[in-house]
């Protein structure tokens, strides 16, 4: 868990989204741990990110890194220095330590950016155009959506 408070941001909306992202990532990992302990099998699908609980965890961690890398690149900021997510074979064992590094990397890159820059639009790697603010919102909802899915699958057992 982060030990230092989040610094002031020029745009309070970005600060709020960074904090919400942190909450949702921690929640997702807790739900993922419940699913793993229950030996939950994911429904069959052709999507490789859903091949196993481990590939799903890797997907969520990898995406969280990617959203910030995308924001920094499009804002002309240095890369945030977050390491790549652990491979699916190692992700369960390394999830907590990686999550701490990931969240630490999220805490400061956007702090000095003026509010008007968050409205700038750029294509995502999947070709949908997002403004920076919308990509941050996407980063918050992504782990929330997967935690919701896992909770529903656990409840249906």
Secondary structure, 3 states (H helix, E strand, C coil): CCCCCCCCCCCHHHHHHHHHHHHHHHHHHHHHHHHHHCCCCCCCCCCHHHCCHHHHHHHHHHHHHHHHHHHHHHHCCCCCCCCCCCCHHHHHHHHHHHHHHHHHHHCCCCCCCCHHHHHCEEECCCCCEEEHHHHHHHHHHHHHHHHHHHHHHHHCC
